[in-house]
Amino acid sequence: MCALSAEEARSSLNQVPEWKIEAGELVRVFQFSDFAGALDFVNRVGALAEQAGHHPDIDIRYNRVRLGLTTHDAGGLTAKDFELAAKADKAV
């Protein structure tokens, strides 16, 4: 899979408007009422990632979860990143 151009990546943000591109990575921070809610979300995203064979960087801090997506073997953002981001949005 080929990496998207910078313009293609910016255009793809329309699919996932709450995400942003930071240092070549597709990023969103999700906030929950407590740690249990954050952990439940991480588990749901983990299952989606396993199904897709595409794994985000996950940082969990009490009730906040930061997901970072990039396709390392393509050297940048690909459609796979935006697809998993959209699935993560639905998992909230």
C-alpha positions as CSV (number, residue, x, y, z in Angstrom):
1,M,0.0,0.0,0.0
2,C,1.3,3.4,-1.0
3,A,1.5,6.4,1.4
4,L,-0.9,9.2,0.7
5,S,0.4,12.6,-0.5
6,A,0.2,15.4,2.0
7,E,-2.8,16.8,0.0
8,E,-4.5,13.4,-0.1
9,A,-4.1,13.0,3.7
10,R,-5.5,16.5,4.4
11,S,-8.4,15.7,2.1
12,S,-9.0,12.4,3.9
13,L,-9.5,14.3,7.2
14,N,-13.0,15.0,6.0
15,Q,-13.8,11.4,6.7
16,V,-12.7,11.7,10.4
17,P,-13.2,15.4,11.3
18,E,-12.2,15.0,15.0
19,W,-8.7,13.7,14.1
20,K,-5.7,15.7,13.1
21,I,-2.3,15.1,11.5
22,E,0.6,15.6,13.9
23,A,4.2,14.9,12.7
24,G,2.9,12.6,10.0
25,E,0.6,10.6,12.3
26,L,-3.2,10.6,12.4
27,V,-4.1,11.4,16.0
28,R,-7.1,11.8,18.2
29,V,-7.5,12.0,22.0
30,F,-10.7,10.4,23.4
31,Q,-12.0,11.2,26.9
32,F,-14.1,9.0,29.1
33,S,-15.7,9.4,32.5
34,D,-13.2,7.1,34.2
35,F,-10.4,4.6,33.7
36,A,-12.8,1.6,33.2
37,G,-14.5,3.4,30.3
38,A,-11.1,4.3,28.7
39,L,-9.9,0.7,29.1
40,D,-13.1,-0.7,27.6
41,F,-12.6,1.6,24.6
42,V,-9.0,0.4,24.3
43,N,-10.1,-3.2,24.2
44,R,-12.7,-2.5,21.5
45,V,-10.1,-0.7,19.4
46,G,-7.7,-3.5,20.0
47,A,-10.2,-6.0,18.6
48,L,-10.8,-3.8,15.5
49,A,-7.0,-3.4,15.0
50,E,-6.6,-7.2,15.1
51,Q,-9.3,-7.7,12.6
52,A,-7.8,-5.1,10.3
53,G,-4.2,-6.3,10.9
54,H,-3.3,-2.7,11.5
55,H,-2.3,-1.5,15.0
56,P,-2.4,2.0,16.4
57,D,-0.1,3.4,19.0
58,I,-2.2,3.7,22.2
59,D,-1.5,5.9,25.2
60,I,-3.9,5.6,28.1
61,R,-3.9,8.1,30.9
62,Y,-6.6,7.5,33.5
63,N,-9.7,8.6,31.5
64,R,-8.0,9.8,28.3
65,V,-6.9,7.6,25.4
66,R,-4.6,8.9,22.6
67,L,-4.6,6.9,19.4
68,G,-1.9,7.5,16.8
69,L,-2.1,5.9,13.4
70,T,0.5,5.6,10.6
71,T,1.4,2.8,8.2
72,H,5.1,2.2,9.0
73,D,5.8,-0.1,6.1
74,A,4.4,2.5,3.6
75,G,6.3,5.3,5.2
76,G,3.3,7.5,6.0
77,L,-0.4,7.7,6.2
78,T,-2.5,5.4,4.0
79,A,-6.2,4.6,3.5
80,K,-5.8,1.9,6.2
81,D,-5.1,4.6,8.8
82,F,-8.3,6.6,8.0
83,E,-10.4,3.4,7.9
84,L,-9.3,2.4,11.3
85,A,-9.8,5.9,12.6
86,A,-13.4,5.8,11.4
87,K,-13.9,2.5,13.1
88,A,-12.5,3.8,16.3
89,D,-14.9,6.8,16.2
90,K,-17.8,4.3,15.9
91,A,-16.4,2.3,18.9
92,V,-16.9,5.2,21.3
